[in-house]
């Protein structure tokens, strides 16, 4: 299967560009301002660069400095991509003070040196040679340090250093590294290239072209047939065939219909949907508009959790811009509205989400009837998640057969994963379905460094699917990432969170961590979930305190299966999965904990209190 190069410049087929060719500057700095890089000071960084450009040498005037979405390697943020002769090139800004966000600490002289280098360097090698530490003010240098060095080679007359800054590091990332080279951007194709606040840039790269095509050239039946042939399955976790769901809604009796984008991404360690919302919101709006056309809906909602303020801000701006351009709103046949959820994890379940949109308490209801039959205000309602909808424009543009040729026989296309945990390189990866866990975790992610695992490092397990998934041990890392293979191991694809676990982590502790999350997030409507998860957590507390007998593991397993079989919604049905998979693959650790031999002494922690006084989740709430 062919893969594309790292972060390729997006190209559209002939005829797909909007009126007016995109303005492609000769040189530009693309500054990642997604949430991960903002934590490293990306906001102050881009502002400092723009201010430096305003007072810099005239040679810097031709440089374009713009905000973009995620540039993938979140562990090294803030990231800046440079386009120029011999580019693109990717750089990571770091601080010599570990406690200081590099972007927030950049001084005026350092910013001016960087801008001048980006504007005048003949190639990426010269830009990579920029020594920002040389522009560290003398007053902050350790006693006996040499004076700052000369201007970087090949850079036009940079200003002399002066007080007001700290030492910064400037490292070029290797775009030929497997972390970048093995990615196949489809959903993330424009993310990291366009300014998410600019509808003009989105239009210049063909966004909304397929929405216009639907309204002028295609029938709803033709669109649904194309999605059917593509083999696209829901990326929210269940993997339900998207075309079949669309048909179910479209073929309901005549009357109002609704479409809903489920952007209530709440799995610990998951940030795939957030990255699309923050980096390419117009692509999502186009996918939702096409879905509405395909099922005959004239109204729709985007449901986003309140913990995503940047995503909400950019999505609101995108909706306003699309209305101003006449792409959405009156006269277009579709009205879309943004609804912000309060952050309850259970509202990711589709019936609870619909209750919340209607202004009611977000609790699931029994099914059937399914939302496709009776959803918002009793009308047929189509619900898809962010990644599913964002893939639709590419399917229409490139063809169903093109999409179906990527991936496996049963899992088509690409999948976006958020790679996190003890792995060396954390960030966002998009790879073809069927790529092995080993490729993602070890080849791309670099495995687990010694500091996070055993003295020699090493991957112990990979948790996929968040609280709904399970732990896959290291000896099964050659498993392909597809719906059926992960399910066969007692795990799940989920929405795409992939948390790498090092050798130092005890699996009973990890199982209790996820169970505690489910206890806190249970809505309390059904007894098996409301009481069963609490009982499971208490059994795990006894185990970790060295108080459990080996026979209690059977009780733990039986209770897991009861909760799984009798809970009302997906939260309770999937809550036991991390425990069951850990028991299946790491039972020896649970037996050792029962006998109080190991592993409690290595990672002692007081059991979580029961009831409303539950403390914070270890490591902070997701």
C-alpha positions as CSV (number, residue, x, y, z in Angstrom):
1,X,0.0,0.0,0.0
2,X,1.4,3.3,-1.0
3,X,2.0,6.0,1.5
4,X,2.6,9.7,1.0
5,X,5.4,11.8,2.2
6,X,5.4,13.8,5.4
7,X,3.1,16.7,5.6
8,X,2.7,17.0,1.8
9,X,1.4,20.2,0.4
10,X,-2.3,19.6,-0.3
11,X,-3.2,19.2,-3.9
12,X,-6.7,19.1,-5.4
13,X,-7.7,17.4,-8.7
14,X,-8.1,19.7,-11.7
15,X,-11.3,21.7,-11.6
16,X,-11.8,21.4,-7.8
17,X,-10.3,24.7,-6.8
18,X,-12.7,27.5,-6.0
19,X,-12.8,30.6,-8.2
20,X,-9.5,32.5,-7.7
21,X,-6.2,30.7,-7.4
22,X,-4.7,30.5,-3.9
23,X,-2.0,32.9,-3.1
24,X,1.1,30.8,-2.4
25,X,3.8,32.9,-0.8
26,X,7.4,32.3,-1.6
27,X,8.3,32.0,2.1
28,X,6.1,31.5,5.1
29,X,6.2,30.4,8.7
30,X,3.3,28.2,9.7
31,X,3.0,28.4,13.5
32,X,1.0,25.6,15.1
33,X,-1.6,27.2,17.4
34,X,-3.5,24.1,18.3
35,X,-4.2,23.4,22.0
36,X,-1.0,21.3,22.5
37,X,1.3,24.0,21.1
38,X,-0.6,26.7,22.8
39,X,0.4,25.1,26.1
40,X,4.0,25.6,25.0
41,X,3.3,29.3,24.4
42,X,2.4,29.3,20.7
43,X,0.1,32.3,21.2
44,X,2.8,34.6,22.5
45,X,5.2,33.1,20.0
46,X,3.3,34.1,16.9
47,X,2.5,37.5,18.3
48,X,6.2,38.1,19.0
49,X,7.1,37.0,15.5
50,X,4.6,39.4,14.0
51,X,5.8,42.3,16.1
52,X,9.4,41.4,15.2
53,X,8.5,41.5,11.5
54,X,7.0,44.9,11.9
55,X,10.3,46.4,13.0
56,X,12.7,44.1,11.2
57,X,14.9,44.7,8.2
58,X,12.8,45.3,5.0
59,X,14.1,41.9,3.8
60,X,11.6,40.3,6.2
61,X,8.5,42.0,4.6
62,X,8.0,39.2,2.1
63,X,7.6,36.5,4.8
64,X,4.1,35.3,5.6
65,X,3.5,34.4,9.3
66,X,0.3,32.5,9.9
67,X,-1.5,30.4,12.4
68,X,-2.3,26.8,11.5
69,X,-3.6,23.7,13.1
70,X,-1.8,20.7,14.5
71,X,1.6,19.9,13.0
72,X,1.5,16.4,14.5
73,X,4.5,16.0,16.8
74,X,2.8,17.5,19.9
75,X,5.6,16.3,22.3
76,X,8.0,18.9,20.8
77,X,5.7,21.9,20.7
78,X,5.6,24.7,20.0
79,X,6.2,23.8,16.3
80,X,6.9,26.0,13.4
81,X,6.9,24.9,9.7
82,X,8.9,26.8,7.2
83,X,8.1,27.0,3.5
84,X,10.9,28.3,1.2
85,X,13.7,27.2,-1.1
86,X,14.2,23.5,-0.4
87,X,11.3,23.3,2.0
88,X,9.1,22.5,3.7
89,X,11.0,22.1,7.0
90,X,9.7,21.6,10.5
91,X,11.3,23.1,13.7
92,X,10.7,22.8,17.4
93,X,11.3,25.6,19.8
94,X,12.5,24.7,23.2
95,X,13.6,26.5,26.4
96,X,16.8,26.2,28.3
97,X,14.7,26.6,31.4
98,X,12.6,23.4,31.8
99,X,9.9,25.3,33.7
100,X,9.4,28.0,31.1
101,X,7.1,27.7,28.1
102,X,9.4,28.5,25.2
103,X,6.9,30.4,23.2
104,X,6.0,32.7,26.1
105,X,9.7,33.3,26.8
106,X,11.0,34.3,23.4
107,X,12.7,37.7,23.6
108,X,12.4,40.5,20.9
109,X,16.0,39.9,19.7
110,X,15.4,36.2,19.4
111,X,12.1,36.8,17.5
112,X,13.8,39.2,15.1
113,X,16.7,36.8,14.5
114,X,14.2,34.0,13.7
115,X,12.1,36.2,11.4
116,X,15.2,37.4,9.5
117,X,16.5,33.9,9.1
118,X,13.1,32.6,7.8
119,X,12.9,35.5,5.3
120,X,16.5,35.3,4.0
121,X,17.9,31.8,4.5
122,X,18.7,30.1,1.1
123,X,17.5,26.8,2.4
124,X,16.4,24.8,5.5
125,X,20.0,23.9,6.5
126,X,20.8,27.6,7.0
127,X,17.6,28.1,9.0
128,X,18.4,25.0,11.1
129,X,21.8,26.5,12.0
130,X,20.2,29.5,13.7
131,X,21.5,29.5,17.3
132,X,18.8,31.2,19.4
133,X,21.0,30.5,22.5
134,X,23.5,33.0,21.0
135,X,20.9,35.7,21.4
136,X,20.4,35.0,25.1
137,X,21.0,38.3,27.1
138,X,24.4,38.4,28.7
139,X,22.8,39.2,32.1
140,X,21.2,35.8,32.1
141,X,24.2,33.7,31.0
142,X,26.0,31.7,33.7
143,X,29.1,33.3,35.1
144,X,32.1,32.7,32.9
145,X,30.0,32.0,29.7
146,X,31.4,33.4,26.5
147,X,29.8,36.4,24.8
148,X,27.0,35.7,22.4
149,X,28.3,34.6,19.0
150,X,28.2,36.4,15.7
151,X,25.2,36.6,13.4
152,X,24.0,33.2,12.1
153,X,25.6,32.3,8.8
154,X,23.6,33.4,5.8
155,X,21.2,35.6,7.8
156,X,21.0,39.4,7.0
157,X,22.2,41.8,9.7
158,X,20.5,40.5,12.8
159,X,20.3,42.9,15.8
160,X,22.7,42.7,18.7
161,X,21.5,41.0,21.8
162,X,20.1,43.0,24.6
163,X,18.4,42.3,28.0
164,X,15.0,40.8,27.9
165,X,14.8,37.1,27.0
166,X,16.0,33.6,28.0
167,X,18.0,30.9,26.2
168,X,16.0,29.0,23.6
169,X,16.8,25.9,21.6
170,X,15.9,25.5,17.9
171,X,15.8,22.0,16.5
172,X,14.9,20.8,13.0
173,X,12.7,17.8,12.9
174,X,13.5,15.0,10.4
175,X,10.5,14.8,8.0
176,X,11.9,11.5,6.7
177,X,11.5,9.9,10.1
178,X,8.7,7.2,10.1
179,X,6.6,9.4,12.5
180,X,6.0,11.7,9.5
181,X,6.9,9.6,6.5
182,X,4.4,6.7,7.3
183,X,1.5,9.1,7.8
184,X,-1.2,9.2,5.0
185,X,-3.2,12.4,5.6
186,X,-6.7,12.2,4.4
187,X,-8.9,13.7,7.1
188,X,-5.9,15.8,8.2
189,X,-4.9,16.7,4.7
190,X,-5.2,20.5,5.1
191,X,-4.6,20.6,8.8
192,X,-1.3,22.3,9.5
193,X,-1.3,24.1,6.1
194,X,-4.3,26.4,6.2
195,X,-5.2,29.2,8.6
196,X,-8.3,27.7,10.4
197,X,-9.7,31.2,10.7
198,X,-9.6,31.9,7.0
199,X,-12.4,30.7,4.8
200,X,-10.6,32.1,1.8
201,X,-7.7,29.6,2.3
202,X,-10.2,26.8,2.7
203,X,-12.0,27.7,-0.4
204,X,-8.7,28.1,-2.4
205,X,-8.0,24.4,-1.6
206,X,-11.4,23.2,-2.8
207,X,-13.4,23.1,0.5
208,X,-17.1,23.3,-0.1
209,X,-16.5,22.2,-3.7
210,X,-18.3,18.9,-3.1
211,X,-21.1,20.6,-1.3
212,X,-21.7,22.7,-4.3
213,X,-21.4,19.7,-6.5
214,X,-24.1,17.9,-4.5
215,X,-26.5,20.8,-4.9
216,X,-25.9,21.1,-8.7
217,X,-25.0,17.7,-10.1
218,X,-25.7,14.9,-7.7
219,X,-28.8,13.3,-6.2
220,X,-29.0,12.2,-2.6
221,X,-29.2,8.6,-3.7
222,X,-26.0,8.9,-5.7
223,X,-24.2,10.4,-2.7
224,X,-25.4,7.6,-0.4
225,X,-24.4,5.0,-3.0
226,X,-20.9,6.5,-3.2
227,X,-20.5,6.4,0.6
228,X,-21.8,2.8,0.6
229,X,-19.2,1.7,-2.0
230,X,-16.4,3.4,-0.1
231,X,-16.8,1.1,2.9
232,X,-16.6,4.0,5.3
233,X,-17.4,2.9,8.9
234,X,-18.2,5.2,11.8
235,X,-15.0,6.5,13.5
236,X,-16.7,7.2,16.8
237,X,-16.0,3.7,18.1
238,X,-18.8,1.3,17.0
239,X,-17.6,1.0,13.4
240,X,-21.2,0.9,12.0
241,X,-21.3,1.2,8.2
242,X,-21.9,4.9,7.4
243,X,-23.8,4.3,4.2
244,X,-26.2,2.0,5.9
245,X,-26.9,4.5,8.6
246,X,-27.5,7.2,6.1
247,X,-29.9,5.0,4.2
248,X,-31.8,4.2,7.4
249,X,-32.5,7.9,8.0
250,X,-33.2,8.8,4.3
251,X,-35.7,6.0,3.9
252,X,-37.9,7.0,6.8
253,X,-41.4,8.3,6.1
254,X,-41.6,11.9,4.7
255,X,-41.1,14.6,7.3
256,X,-38.4,16.7,9.0
257,X,-35.0,15.2,9.5
258,X,-31.9,16.4,11.4
259,X,-28.2,15.8,11.2
260,X,-25.9,16.0,14.2
261,X,-22.1,16.0,14.5
262,X,-21.0,14.3,17.7
263,X,-17.9,16.3,18.7
264,X,-18.2,15.3,22.4
265,X,-14.8,13.7,22.5
266,X,-14.3,12.6,26.1
267,X,-12.0,9.6,26.1
268,X,-8.9,10.1,28.2
269,X,-5.9,10.5,25.9
270,X,-8.1,11.3,22.9
271,X,-7.6,14.5,20.9
272,X,-8.3,13.6,17.3
273,X,-11.6,15.3,16.8
274,X,-10.3,18.4,18.7
275,X,-7.5,18.7,16.2
276,X,-9.8,18.7,13.2
277,X,-12.1,21.3,14.8
278,X,-9.1,23.5,15.6
279,X,-7.2,22.9,12.4
280,X,-9.8,22.6,9.6
281,X,-13.3,23.4,10.7
282,X,-14.6,24.2,7.2
283,X,-13.9,20.6,6.1
284,X,-16.1,19.3,8.9
285,X,-18.9,21.7,8.0
286,X,-18.7,20.6,4.4
287,X,-18.9,16.9,5.5
288,X,-22.0,17.6,7.7
289,X,-23.6,19.6,4.9
290,X,-23.1,16.7,2.4
291,X,-24.6,14.3,5.0
292,X,-27.6,16.5,5.4
293,X,-28.1,16.6,1.6
294,X,-27.8,12.8,1.4
295,X,-30.6,12.1,4.0
296,X,-32.9,15.1,3.2
297,X,-32.2,17.1,6.4
298,X,-32.6,20.9,6.4
299,X,-31.4,21.5,10.0
300,X,-28.4,20.3,11.9
301,X,-26.4,20.6,15.1
302,X,-22.7,20.4,16.1
303,X,-22.4,19.3,19.7
304,X,-19.0,20.2,21.2
305,X,-17.9,19.8,24.9
306,X,-17.2,23.0,26.8
307,X,-13.7,21.9,27.6
308,X,-12.7,22.6,24.0
309,X,-12.8,26.5,24.0
310,X,-10.4,27.0,21.1
311,X,-12.4,24.5,19.0
312,X,-15.6,26.2,19.8
313,X,-14.2,29.6,19.0
314,X,-12.9,28.5,15.6
315,X,-16.0,26.5,14.8
316,X,-18.2,29.5,15.6
317,X,-16.1,31.7,13.3
318,X,-16.2,29.1,10.5
319,X,-20.0,29.0,10.8
320,X,-20.3,32.8,10.6
321,X,-18.0,32.9,7.6
322,X,-19.9,30.2,5.8
323,X,-23.1,32.1,6.4
324,X,-21.6,35.4,5.2
325,X,-20.4,33.7,2.0
326,X,-23.9,32.2,1.4
327,X,-22.5,28.7,1.6
328,X,-24.8,27.8,4.6
329,X,-27.9,29.4,5.9
330,X,-30.9,31.0,4.2
331,X,-31.2,30.0,0.5
332,X,-28.8,27.0,0.8
333,X,-31.3,24.5,2.2
334,X,-29.3,24.0,5.4
335,X,-29.1,25.7,8.8
336,X,-26.5,24.5,11.2
337,X,-26.3,25.4,14.9
338,X,-23.5,24.9,17.5
339,X,-24.5,23.5,20.9
340,X,-22.0,23.4,23.7
341,X,-22.2,20.5,26.2
342,X,-21.4,20.7,29.9
343,X,-18.7,18.0,29.6
344,X,-20.5,14.9,30.8
345,X,-18.8,11.9,29.3
346,X,-22.1,10.0,28.9
347,X,-23.3,12.7,26.4
348,X,-21.0,11.1,23.9
349,X,-23.6,8.3,23.8
350,X,-26.0,9.3,21.0
351,X,-29.3,9.2,22.9
352,X,-27.9,11.2,25.8
353,X,-26.4,13.7,23.4
354,X,-29.9,14.2,21.8
355,X,-31.4,14.7,25.2
356,X,-28.8,17.4,25.9
357,X,-29.4,19.2,22.6
358,X,-33.1,19.3,23.5
359,X,-32.3,21.0,26.8
360,X,-32.9,18.0,29.0
361,X,-30.6,16.1,31.3
362,X,-28.0,14.1,29.3
363,X,-29.1,10.6,30.0
364,X,-29.4,7.7,27.6
365,X,-32.7,6.0,26.8
366,X,-33.5,2.5,25.7
367,X,-33.2,1.6,22.1
368,X,-35.1,0.9,19.8
369,X,-36.3,3.1,18.5
370,X,-32.9,4.2,17.3
371,X,-32.2,7.9,16.6
372,X,-32.2,7.1,12.9
373,X,-35.9,6.3,13.4
374,X,-36.8,8.7,16.2
375,X,-34.3,11.2,17.4
376,X,-34.4,15.0,17.9
377,X,-38.0,15.9,18.8
378,X,-39.1,12.5,17.5
379,X,-37.8,13.1,14.0
380,X,-35.3,10.8,12.1
381,X,-31.8,12.0,13.1
382,X,-28.4,11.1,11.6
383,X,-25.5,11.2,14.1
384,X,-21.9,10.9,13.0
385,X,-18.7,11.9,14.7
386,X,-16.1,14.4,13.5
387,X,-13.7,12.1,11.8
388,X,-16.4,10.3,9.9
389,X,-17.9,13.5,8.5
390,X,-14.5,14.9,7.7
391,X,-13.7,11.9,5.5
392,X,-16.8,12.4,3.3
393,X,-15.6,15.3,1.1
394,X,-12.5,13.3,0.1
395,X,-14.6,10.3,-0.8
396,X,-16.8,12.4,-3.2
397,X,-13.7,14.2,-4.6
398,X,-11.5,11.2,-5.2
399,X,-14.1,8.5,-5.6
400,X,-15.4,5.6,-3.5
401,X,-13.0,3.1,-5.1
402,X,-10.0,5.2,-4.2
403,X,-11.0,5.3,-0.6
404,X,-11.9,1.6,-0.5
405,X,-8.4,0.7,-1.9
406,X,-6.9,2.0,1.4
407,X,-7.0,-0.2,4.5
408,X,-8.2,-3.8,4.9
409,X,-11.1,-5.8,3.4
410,X,-13.4,-4.9,6.3
411,X,-11.9,-1.6,7.6
412,X,-11.4,0.9,4.8
413,X,-9.6,4.2,4.6
414,X,-7.3,5.8,7.2
415,X,-7.7,6.3,10.9
416,X,-6.4,9.2,13.0
417,X,-4.9,8.3,16.4
418,X,-3.8,10.4,19.3
419,X,-0.6,8.7,20.5
420,X,0.2,9.4,24.1
421,X,1.4,7.9,27.3
422,X,4.9,6.7,28.0
423,X,5.9,6.7,24.3
424,X,8.9,8.7,23.2
425,X,7.0,10.7,20.5
426,X,3.5,11.8,21.3
427,X,1.2,13.4,18.9
428,X,-1.3,12.9,16.1
429,X,-0.9,10.2,13.5
430,X,-3.1,9.3,10.5
431,X,-2.3,5.9,9.0
432,X,-4.1,3.4,6.8
433,X,-6.4,0.9,8.5
434,X,-4.6,-2.3,9.0
435,X,-1.3,-0.7,10.1
436,X,0.2,-2.7,12.9
437,X,0.3,-1.5,16.5
438,X,4.0,-2.1,16.4
439,X,4.4,0.3,13.5
440,X,2.5,3.0,15.2
441,X,4.0,2.6,18.7
442,X,7.6,1.6,18.1
443,X,8.5,2.6,14.5
444,X,6.6,5.9,14.5
445,X,6.3,6.6,18.2
446,X,9.8,5.4,19.1
447,X,8.7,3.0,21.9
448,X,9.1,3.7,25.6
449,X,12.3,5.4,26.8
450,X,14.0,4.0,29.9
451,X,12.8,6.8,32.1
452,X,9.2,5.6,31.7
453,X,9.6,1.9,31.9
454,X,12.1,-0.7,33.1
455,X,15.8,0.3,33.3
456,X,16.0,-0.5,29.6
457,X,12.7,0.9,28.7
458,X,10.1,-1.1,26.8
459,X,6.5,-1.3,25.9
460,X,4.4,-3.3,28.3
461,X,0.9,-2.7,26.7
462,X,-1.1,-0.4,24.6
463,X,-4.5,0.8,25.8
464,X,-6.8,1.5,22.8
465,X,-10.3,2.8,22.9
466,X,-10.1,4.6,26.3
467,X,-12.4,3.5,29.0
468,X,-14.4,1.5,26.4
469,X,-11.3,-0.4,25.2
470,X,-8.7,-2.6,26.6
471,X,-5.0,-3.4,27.1
472,X,-3.1,-5.2,24.4
473,X,0.2,-6.7,25.6
474,X,3.5,-6.1,23.9
475,X,3.8,-9.6,22.4
476,X,0.6,-8.8,20.4
477,X,1.9,-5.5,18.9
478,X,1.9,-7.0,15.4
479,X,-1.9,-7.0,15.5
480,X,-3.3,-4.9,12.7
481,X,-5.3,-1.9,13.8
482,X,-8.8,-2.6,12.5
483,X,-12.2,-3.1,14.1
484,X,-12.3,-6.9,14.1
485,X,-8.7,-7.5,15.2
486,X,-8.9,-5.3,18.2
487,X,-12.3,-6.6,19.2
488,X,-10.9,-10.2,19.1
489,X,-8.3,-9.2,21.7
490,X,-10.9,-7.8,24.1
491,X,-10.2,-4.2,23.2
492,X,-11.8,-1.7,20.7
493,X,-10.9,0.9,18.2
494,X,-12.8,3.5,20.1
495,X,-12.6,7.0,18.7
496,X,-8.8,6.7,18.3
497,X,-7.0,7.2,21.6
498,X,-3.9,5.1,21.9
499,X,-2.1,5.2,25.3
500,X,1.2,3.5,25.6
501,X,2.0,1.8,28.9
502,X,5.6,1.3,30.1
503,X,7.0,-1.6,32.1
504,X,6.8,0.3,35.4
505,X,3.0,0.5,35.3
506,X,1.1,-2.3,37.2
507,X,-1.9,-3.4,35.2
508,X,-4.3,-3.7,38.2
509,X,-3.5,0.0,39.0
510,X,-4.3,0.9,35.4
511,X,-7.5,-1.1,35.4
512,X,-8.6,0.7,38.6
513,X,-7.7,4.1,37.0
514,X,-10.2,3.5,34.2
515,X,-12.9,2.0,36.4
516,X,-12.7,5.1,38.6
517,X,-13.2,7.2,35.5
518,X,-16.4,5.2,34.7
519,X,-17.6,5.6,38.3
520,X,-17.4,9.3,38.1
521,X,-18.9,9.6,34.7
522,X,-21.9,7.3,35.2
523,X,-25.1,9.2,34.8
524,X,-26.8,6.9,37.4
525,X,-29.9,6.1,35.4
526,X,-29.4,2.3,35.4
527,X,-28.5,0.2,38.4
528,X,-25.9,-2.1,36.8
529,X,-23.7,0.9,35.9
530,X,-24.5,3.1,38.9
531,X,-23.8,0.4,41.5
532,X,-21.9,-2.2,39.6
533,X,-19.0,0.1,38.7
534,X,-18.7,1.2,42.3
535,X,-18.5,-2.4,43.4
536,X,-15.9,-3.1,40.8
537,X,-13.8,-0.2,42.0
538,X,-14.0,-1.3,45.6
539,X,-12.9,-4.8,44.6
540,X,-9.9,-3.3,42.8
541,X,-9.2,-1.2,45.8
542,X,-9.1,-4.3,48.0
543,X,-6.8,-5.9,45.5
544,X,-4.3,-3.1,45.4
545,X,-4.3,-2.8,49.2
546,X,-3.2,-6.4,49.4
547,X,-6.5,-7.5,51.1
548,X,-8.1,-9.6,48.4
549,X,-8.0,-13.4,48.1
550,X,-7.2,-15.1,44.8
551,X,-10.8,-16.3,44.6
552,X,-12.0,-12.7,44.5
553,X,-10.7,-12.5,40.9
554,X,-13.5,-14.8,39.8
555,X,-15.9,-12.5,41.6
556,X,-14.4,-9.5,39.9
557,X,-14.7,-11.2,36.5
558,X,-18.3,-12.3,37.0
559,X,-19.3,-8.8,38.1
560,X,-17.6,-7.3,35.1
561,X,-19.6,-9.6,32.8
562,X,-22.9,-8.8,34.6
563,X,-22.3,-5.0,34.3
564,X,-21.3,-5.5,30.6
565,X,-24.4,-7.5,29.8
566,X,-27.1,-5.5,31.7
567,X,-26.2,-1.8,31.5
568,X,-28.4,0.5,29.5
569,X,-25.9,2.3,27.4
570,X,-22.4,2.0,25.9
571,X,-20.7,3.6,29.0
572,X,-21.8,0.8,31.4
573,X,-21.5,-1.9,28.7
574,X,-17.9,-1.0,28.0
575,X,-16.7,0.1,31.5
576,X,-15.5,-3.5,32.4
577,X,-13.5,-3.9,29.2
578,X,-10.2,-2.5,30.6
579,X,-10.5,-4.8,33.6
580,X,-11.4,-7.9,31.6
581,X,-8.6,-7.4,29.1
582,X,-6.1,-6.8,31.9
583,X,-7.2,-10.0,33.6
584,X,-7.0,-11.8,30.3
585,X,-3.5,-10.8,29.4
586,X,-1.9,-9.9,32.8
587,X,-3.6,-12.3,35.3
588,X,-0.4,-13.0,37.0
589,X,-0.1,-9.4,38.2
590,X,-3.6,-9.6,39.7
591,X,-2.7,-12.9,41.5
592,X,0.5,-11.3,42.8
593,X,-1.4,-8.3,44.1
594,X,-3.8,-10.7,45.9
595,X,-0.9,-12.3,47.8
596,X,0.4,-8.8,48.5
597,X,3.8,-9.9,47.0
598,X,3.7,-7.3,44.2
599,X,3.0,-4.8,42.7
600,X,1.5,-2.7,45.5
601,X,4.7,-1.8,47.2
602,X,6.1,-0.3,44.0
603,X,3.3,2.1,43.4
604,X,1.4,2.5,46.6
605,X,-1.6,4.8,46.6
606,X,-4.5,5.2,48.9
607,X,-7.8,3.8,47.5
608,X,-10.2,6.3,46.1
609,X,-12.9,7.2,48.6
610,X,-16.4,6.2,47.6
611,X,-19.4,8.4,47.0
612,X,-19.6,12.1,46.1
613,X,-16.2,12.8,47.8
614,X,-14.3,11.0,45.1
615,X,-10.9,12.6,44.6
616,X,-9.2,13.6,41.4
617,X,-8.2,11.0,38.8
618,X,-4.5,10.0,39.0
619,X,-2.5,12.3,36.8
620,X,-5.4,14.8,36.6
621,X,-8.8,14.5,35.0
622,X,-8.7,14.1,31.2
